[in-house]
Amino acid sequence: MTHNINPTISALKAEMTKWRRHIHSHPETAFEEHHTTQFIVEMLTSFGIDELYTDFAPTGVVGIIKGNKPGKWIGLRADIDALDITEQNDVDYCSKISGKMHACGHDGHAAMLLGAAKYLAHHRDFAGSVVVIFQPAEENEGGGRVMVENGLFERFPIESVYGMHNQPNMPLGQFFICKGPLMAAYDVFEIKITGKGSHAAAPHLGYDTIVTATQVVSSLQTIVSRDINPLDSLVVSVTQIHSGDTWNVLPQEAIIRGTVRTFNANVQDLAERRIKEIAESVANAFHATVNICYQRRYPATVNHPSATKLAIDAACNVVGEDYVHTDATPSMGSEDFAFMLQARPGAYIWLGAGEGANLHHPQFNFNDEILITGAAYYIELVKLALY
């Protein structure tokens, strides 16, 4: 599958593996990626790139590589943050930071983009400029949004932007993409229920927030089953219930938290409205009050048609068209690269990593065999867009 990869790119595998494992052993979570940022800056500086910036997010890095001729600008993005998970792998480059690990492969994404940057810095036979974007805080905290808000696309005339994610348990070295929505919007909600506490032996003297909360949770399931067109996609998941701290007291408060995933803005609006209506109505029936906080965290990740075609062509040139799947089933997972795709046309693609532990699992470990494939894909995007 890798027979189309330039031997000069393939020769970077040992270095990329070393970089990846160094980043893996020093995991840092959202907006705390100081060691990772320093390492990336040192590497990019050693490559001799033209310009280097660290002011678009607290721990983000942006590098500029100019071709031998002026032309268009293309952005290549990799996320760099880790997760609050205790690693369970037995490898010599295991996490050195207690309770934190690279359980999503962002160490590999960063290494692939570093490999592409090194190659491009030494092979500038393209017309235009490449912006390599090392983005912090993809996990929950919206580092992509922060970089956009801090002027990434106003400061540089980037015309299109591309991202990639490894996917364990998809065929090794194969690409997956589709036009339009590839990943869902990500919203969160919190419902705080306030009733009247009482002794558990005298429930009639209080307003039971636990009973109210369970009725709210049950009723929220009807949003998908009864409010939404069955042909639309929506997930409403309650992920937390917090209430009470002893055996014999009916608590004064209960808190429900959860997430909403959808591809369609109208469905998103309806889900938010119905969550509020249901929670308020059920609470009223049980003589309780509610306070509802609904936050729209990430928009849907939507691939643009022309950029998707370019991404498909680049992937086909790297691994062959038999190993590029252009009708990938969209995921209800979310990705803050969506903010960059709202700002500029672009495309997001998945790269199969073969069998292994799933993303966010304590035994996940990025498959170094796809480092070359990922770097070659980034380089091929530049070749097609700027040569």
C-alpha positions as a printed NumPy array, in Angstrom:
array([[  0.   ,   0.   ,   0.   ],
       [  2.941,   2.353,   0.481],
       [  4.66 ,   1.738,  -2.842],
       [  3.877,   5.288,  -4.031],
       [  5.735,   6.97 ,  -1.181],
       [  8.95 ,   8.809,  -2.054],
       [ 11.981,   7.023,  -0.543],
       [ 13.15 ,  10.349,   0.898],
       [  9.92 ,  10.53 ,   2.882],
       [ 10.179,   6.883,   3.924],
       [ 13.66 ,   7.604,   5.253],
       [ 12.081,   9.892,   7.873],
       [ 10.378,   6.998,   9.663],
       [ 13.057,   6.476,  12.313],
       [ 13.11 ,  10.165,  13.187],
       [  9.326,  10.442,  13.29 ],
       [  9.124,   7.385,  15.529],
       [ 11.653,   8.958,  17.883],
       [  9.73 ,  12.249,  17.945],
       [  6.411,  10.5  ,  18.492],
       [  7.68 ,   8.448,  21.393],
       [  9.29 ,  11.471,  23.008],
       [  5.975,  13.346,  22.863],
       [  4.169,  10.229,  24.094],
       [  6.341,  10.008,  27.186],
       [  5.653,  13.671,  28.054],
       [  1.848,  13.95 ,  27.79 ],
       [  0.245,  17.3  ,  28.55 ],
       [ -3.429,  18.182,  28.593],
       [ -5.372,  21.178,  27.281],
       [ -3.445,  24.472,  27.223],
       [ -0.684,  22.938,  29.362],
       [  1.371,  21.55 ,  26.465],
       [  4.471,  23.621,  27.32 ],
       [  7.07 ,  20.861,  26.964],
       [  5.397,  19.634,  23.773],
       [  5.339,  23.147,  22.333],
       [  9.006,  23.695,  23.19 ],
       [  9.929,  20.417,  21.517],
       [  7.961,  21.294,  18.356],
       [  9.556,  24.75 ,  18.217],
       [ 13.027,  23.218,  18.528],
       [ 12.321,  20.751,  15.741],
       [ 10.838,  23.325,  13.365],
       [ 13.736,  25.681,  14.035],
       [ 16.222,  22.912,  13.246],
       [ 14.424,  22.307,   9.932],
       [ 15.041,  25.924,   8.901],
       [ 11.442,  26.963,   8.343],
       [ 10.85 ,  30.596,   7.407],
       [  8.661,  31.889,  10.241],
       [  7.55 ,  30.601,  13.633],
       [  4.735,  31.842,  15.87 ],
       [  3.495,  30.834,  19.32 ],
       [  0.856,  33.526,  19.951],
       [ -2.34 ,  32.046,  18.481],
       [ -3.171,  30.009,  21.577],
       [ -1.296,  29.641,  24.876],
       [  0.477,  26.507,  23.706],
       [ -0.1  ,  26.413,  19.953],
       [  2.635,  26.583,  17.32 ],
       [  2.37 ,  27.888,  13.765],
       [  5.168,  27.579,  11.23 ],
       [  5.478,  28.991,   7.705],
       [  7.323,  27.183,   4.924],
       [  7.619,  29.169,   1.709],
       [  8.028,  27.573,  -1.676],
       [ 10.493,  28.647,  -4.337],
       [  7.764,  30.645,  -6.062],
       [  4.868,  32.741,  -4.721],
       [  1.393,  31.263,  -4.907],
       [ -1.5  ,  29.999,  -2.794],
       [ -1.456,  29.297,   0.939],
       [ -2.449,  25.931,   2.414],
       [ -2.855,  24.994,   6.076],
       [ -1.987,  21.596,   7.58 ],
       [ -3.174,  20.986,  11.145],
       [ -2.256,  18.459,  13.846],
       [ -3.53 ,  18.357,  17.439],
       [ -0.973,  17.924,  20.24 ],
       [ -2.78 ,  17.473,  23.591],
       [ -3.119,  14.374,  25.765],
       [ -5.838,  13.106,  28.121],
       [ -6.395,  12.672,  31.856],
       [ -5.989,   8.891,  31.696],
       [ -3.516,   6.635,  33.5  ],
       [ -1.538,   4.659,  30.932],
       [ -1.558,   0.856,  31.146],
       [  0.981,   0.113,  28.404],
       [  4.285,  -1.591,  29.175],
       [  6.655,   0.209,  26.805],
       [  9.95 ,   1.98 ,  27.407],
       [  8.443,   5.292,  26.287],
       [  5.426,   5.06 ,  28.613],
       [  3.958,   8.262,  30.075],
       [  6.204,   9.933,  32.643],
       [  3.34 ,  12.096,  33.916],
       [  1.063,  10.44 ,  36.456],
       [ -2.582,  10.326,  35.385],
       [ -1.96 ,  11.654,  31.881],
       [ -1.339,   9.884,  28.583],
       [ -1.581,  10.211,  24.821],
       [ -4.635,   7.974,  24.454],
       [ -5.916,   9.488,  21.208],
       [ -2.831,   9.514,  19.003],
       [ -2.133,  13.241,  18.99 ],
       [  1.515,  12.36 ,  19.596],
       [  1.451,  10.56 ,  16.249],
       [ -0.394,  13.383,  14.505],
       [  2.241,  15.866,  15.689],
       [  5.076,  13.59 ,  14.569],
       [  3.534,  13.121,  11.102],
       [  3.207,  16.884,  10.614],
       [  6.771,  17.394,  11.85 ],
       [  7.937,  14.852,   9.279],
       [  6.047,  16.631,   6.521],
       [  7.445,  19.977,   7.669],
       [ 11.017,  18.7  ,   7.571],
       [ 10.587,  17.314,   4.074],
       [  8.914,  20.484,   2.77 ],
       [ 11.533,  22.725,   4.372],
       [ 14.208,  20.855,   2.369],
       [ 12.191,  20.399,  -0.831],
       [ 10.693,  23.76 ,  -1.695],
       [  9.774,  23.087,  -5.327],
       [  6.215,  24.34 ,  -4.866],
       [  4.521,  27.639,  -5.625],
       [  3.059,  29.113,  -2.483],
       [  3.292,  28.799,   1.279],
       [  2.517,  26.002,   3.722],
       [  1.25 ,  26.828,   7.208],
       [  1.867,  23.98 ,   9.666],
       [ -0.543,  24.321,  12.596],
       [  0.152,  22.464,  15.839],
       [ -3.052,  22.971,  17.785],
       [ -3.483,  22.522,  21.544],
       [ -6.569,  21.521,  23.529],
       [ -8.569,  19.496,  21.023],
       [ -9.987,  17.37 ,  23.844],
       [-13.075,  19.249,  25.114],
       [-11.495,  22.703,  25.439],
       [-11.716,  23.962,  21.851],
       [ -8.15 ,  24.934,  21.036],
       [ -9.152,  25.113,  17.378],
       [-11.739,  27.776,  18.203],
       [ -9.157,  29.734,  20.203],
       [ -6.667,  29.746,  17.326],
       [ -9.349,  30.949,  14.915],
       [-10.508,  33.656,  17.328],
       [ -6.896,  34.765,  17.797],
       [ -6.65 ,  35.605,  14.117],
       [ -5.017,  32.593,  12.478],
       [ -6.825,  33.071,   9.18 ],
       [ -6.742,  36.87 ,   9.244],
       [ -2.999,  36.943,   9.785],
       [ -2.17 ,  34.489,   7.02 ],
       [ -4.033,  34.221,   3.696],
       [ -4.7  ,  30.5  ,   4.104],
       [ -7.104,  29.442,   1.357],
       [ -7.741,  25.858,   2.467],
       [ -6.949,  23.778,   5.549],
       [ -6.615,  20.024,   6.122],
       [ -6.636,  17.742,   9.155],
       [ -6.307,  14.028,   9.85 ],
       [ -6.935,  11.518,  12.637],
       [ -5.725,   7.971,  13.157],
       [ -8.509,   5.391,  13.557],
       [ -7.721,   2.137,  15.365],
       [ -9.578,  -0.964,  14.211],
       [ -9.864,   0.369,  10.699],
       [ -7.698,  -1.322,   8.028],
       [ -4.046,  -0.405,   8.41 ],
       [ -2.885,   2.387,   6.113],
       [ -6.241,   2.934,   4.422],
       [ -7.991,   6.316,   4.211],
       [-11.648,   7.092,   4.945],
       [-13.479,  10.28 ,   4.006],
       [-16.784,  11.632,   2.71 ],
       [-18.165,  14.921,   1.449],
       [-20.257,  16.963,   3.854],
       [-20.537,  16.146,   7.581],
       [-17.978,  13.599,   8.756],
       [-18.264,  14.198,  12.512],
       [-21.102,  15.526,  14.634],
       [-21.664,  18.743,  16.545],
       [-20.903,  18.416,  20.255],
       [-23.127,  20.079,  22.875],
       [-23.275,  19.581,  26.639],
       [-26.029,  20.26 ,  29.145],
       [-26.418,  20.472,  32.893],
       [-29.778,  20.335,  34.661],
       [-29.744,  21.355,  38.316],
       [-32.889,  20.231,  40.142],
       [-33.803,  21.84 ,  43.451],
       [-36.513,  20.331,  45.616],
       [-37.024,  20.042,  49.357],
       [-34.874,  17.705,  51.377],
       [-36.362,  15.425,  54.002],
       [-35.683,  12.345,  56.073],
       [-35.878,   9.188,  53.983],
       [-38.468,   7.813,  56.42 ],
       [-40.743,  10.806,  55.776],
       [-40.66 ,  11.427,  51.998],
       [-44.061,  13.146,  52.118],
       [-42.433,  16.09 ,  53.882],
       [-40.109,  16.853,  50.977],
       [-39.922,  17.115,  47.202],
       [-37.728,  14.236,  46.046],
       [-35.043,  15.383,  43.628],
       [-33.82 ,  11.849,  42.884],
       [-37.25 ,  10.708,  41.724],
       [-37.518,  13.919,  39.701],
       [-34.087,  13.367,  38.142],
       [-34.862,   9.794,  37.115],
       [-38.096,  10.918,  35.479],
       [-36.244,  13.659,  33.61 ],
       [-33.624,  11.173,  32.358],
       [-36.3  ,   8.765,  31.183],
       [-38.281,  11.497,  29.449],
       [-35.241,  12.872,  27.631],
       [-35.076,   9.61 ,  25.68 ],
       [-38.304,  10.552,  23.903],
       [-36.548,  13.404,  22.089],
       [-34.863,  10.903,  19.773],
       [-37.723,   8.426,  19.657],
       [-40.628,  10.864,  19.242],
       [-39.508,  14.415,  18.406],
       [-36.953,  13.88 ,  15.641],
       [-37.521,  12.624,  12.113],
       [-36.208,   9.03 ,  12.11 ],
       [-34.138,   9.899,   9.036],
       [-32.185,  12.535,  10.978],
       [-29.268,  11.714,  13.289],
       [-29.354,  12.655,  16.951],
       [-27.846,  11.311,  20.168],
       [-28.969,  12.568,  23.593],
       [-26.914,  10.869,  26.302],
       [-27.079,  11.453,  30.04 ],
       [-23.6  ,  10.746,  31.369],
       [-23.747,  11.933,  34.988],
       [-26.214,  12.069,  37.88 ],
       [-25.015,  13.544,  41.173],
       [-27.195,  13.671,  44.282],
       [-27.122,  12.797,  47.951],
       [-24.363,  11.707,  50.289],
       [-25.958,   9.537,  52.943],
       [-28.328,   6.59 ,  53.394],
       [-31.281,   8.172,  55.132],
       [-31.733,  11.634,  53.612],
       [-33.636,  12.632,  50.487],
       [-31.304,  15.281,  49.03 ],
       [-32.217,  18.884,  48.369],
       [-30.522,  18.922,  44.959],
       [-29.726,  16.664,  42.024],
       [-27.566,  17.424,  38.998],
       [-27.896,  15.769,  35.59 ],
       [-25.216,  16.202,  32.922],
       [-25.003,  14.89 ,  29.4  ],
       [-24.175,  15.456,  25.762],
       [-26.019,  15.996,  22.485],
       [-24.622,  15.021,  19.08 ],
       [-26.113,  15.92 ,  15.705],
       [-25.178,  16.956,  12.18 ],
       [-28.099,  19.289,  11.464],
       [-28.485,  22.776,  12.989],
       [-32.299,  22.522,  12.993],
       [-32.141,  19.223,  14.886],
       [-29.658,  20.801,  17.274],
       [-32.076,  23.676,  17.946],
       [-34.95 ,  21.286,  18.542],
       [-32.935,  19.111,  20.912],
       [-31.882,  22.095,  23.017],
       [-35.454,  23.39 ,  23.21 ],
       [-36.932,  20.011,  24.109],
       [-34.338,  19.324,  26.822],
       [-35.335,  22.559,  28.508],
       [-39.085,  21.984,  28.058],
       [-38.97 ,  18.416,  29.385],
       [-36.797,  19.253,  32.383],
       [-38.961,  22.203,  33.378],
       [-42.239,  20.335,  32.919],
       [-41.168,  17.229,  34.833],
       [-39.698,  19.301,  37.646],
       [-42.891,  21.304,  37.905],
       [-44.932,  18.105,  38.205],
       [-42.815,  17.082,  41.205],
       [-42.835,  20.541,  42.853],
       [-39.173,  21.117,  42.073],
       [-37.394,  23.878,  40.185],
       [-34.647,  23.578,  37.584],
       [-31.715,  25.61 ,  36.36 ],
       [-30.502,  24.53 ,  32.913],
       [-27.158,  25.297,  31.295],
       [-26.81 ,  24.272,  27.635],
       [-23.5  ,  24.855,  25.849],
       [-22.708,  24.37 ,  22.175],
       [-19.094,  23.221,  22.327],
       [-18.083,  22.106,  18.787],
       [-19.944,  22.485,  15.49 ],
       [-20.205,  19.619,  13.029],
       [-17.047,  18.8  ,  11.062],
       [-18.138,  19.43 ,   7.479],
       [-15.879,  18.617,   4.523],
       [-16.036,  21.002,   1.587],
       [-16.577,  19.426,  -1.864],
       [-13.498,  20.739,  -3.7  ],
       [-11.193,  20.208,  -0.734],
       [-12.555,  16.693,  -0.27 ],
       [-11.689,  15.908,  -3.888],
       [ -8.152,  17.196,  -3.35 ],
       [ -7.832,  15.096,  -0.189],
       [ -9.072,  12.002,  -2.032],
       [ -6.632,  12.583,  -4.88 ],
       [ -3.75 ,  13.025,  -2.435],
       [ -4.646,   9.861,  -0.538],
       [ -4.994,   7.88 ,  -3.762],
       [ -1.564,   9.056,  -4.9  ],
       [ -0.078,   7.782,  -1.633],
       [ -1.751,   4.387,  -1.154],
       [ -3.702,   3.741,  -4.356],
       [ -7.402,   4.269,  -5.013],
       [ -8.332,   0.753,  -3.845],
       [ -7.368,   1.806,  -0.32 ],
       [ -9.193,   5.137,  -0.211],
       [-12.824,   4.885,   0.893],
       [-14.796,   7.932,  -0.217],
       [-18.128,   6.948,   1.347],
       [-17.079,   6.738,   5.003],
       [-19.924,   6.456,   7.492],
       [-19.969,   9.693,   9.521],
       [-19.233,   9.481,  13.23 ],
       [-21.272,  10.936,  16.09 ],
       [-17.944,  11.789,  17.71 ],
       [-16.771,  15.386,  17.473],
       [-13.654,  17.31 ,  16.508],
       [-12.75 ,  20.964,  17.042],
       [-11.084,  21.131,  13.626],
       [-14.684,  22.013,  12.741],
       [-13.959,  25.628,  13.732],
       [-11.205,  25.845,  11.126],
       [-13.519,  24.351,   8.509],
       [-16.07 ,  27.039,   9.329],
       [-13.423,  29.68 ,   8.676],
       [-11.951,  28.215,   5.478],
       [-12.726,  25.419,   3.002],
       [-10.967,  22.19 ,   3.824],
       [-11.265,  18.504,   4.57 ],
       [-10.758,  16.066,   7.415],
       [ -9.742,  12.466,   6.778],
       [ -9.309,   9.298,   8.844],
       [ -6.273,   7.017,   8.52 ],
       [ -6.735,   3.391,   9.546],
       [ -4.298,   2.241,  12.227],
       [ -5.058,  -1.488,  12.262],
       [ -6.096,  -3.581,  15.239],
       [ -5.523,  -2.243,  18.719],
       [ -7.097,  -0.596,  21.726],
       [ -9.679,   2.041,  20.912],
       [ -9.201,   5.777,  21.269],
       [ -9.265,   7.032,  24.878],
       [ -8.488,   3.57 ,  26.225],
       [ -5.646,   3.29 ,  28.805],
       [ -3.932,   0.709,  26.581],
       [ -4.161,   2.735,  23.368],
       [ -0.827,   3.225,  21.631],
       [ -0.379,   4.967,  18.297],
       [  0.732,   2.62 ,  15.516],
       [  4.082,   3.918,  14.266],
       [  3.613,   2.007,  11.007],
       [  1.312,   4.765,   9.699],
       [  3.65 ,   7.676,  10.445],
       [  5.099,   7.604,   6.942],
       [  1.655,   7.281,   5.335],
       [  0.363,  10.306,   7.223],
       [  3.391,  12.467,   6.456],
       [  3.277,  11.466,   2.794],
       [ -0.412,  12.433,   2.657],
       [  0.321,  15.916,   3.994],
       [  3.151,  16.345,   1.482],
       [  0.961,  15.137,  -1.374],
       [ -1.713,  17.693,  -0.431],
       [  0.915,  20.419,  -0.848],
       [  2.053,  18.946,  -4.151],
       [ -1.467,  18.924,  -5.586],
       [ -2.498,  22.306,  -4.181],
       [  0.661,  24.323,  -4.819],
       [  2.785,  22.718,  -7.532]])
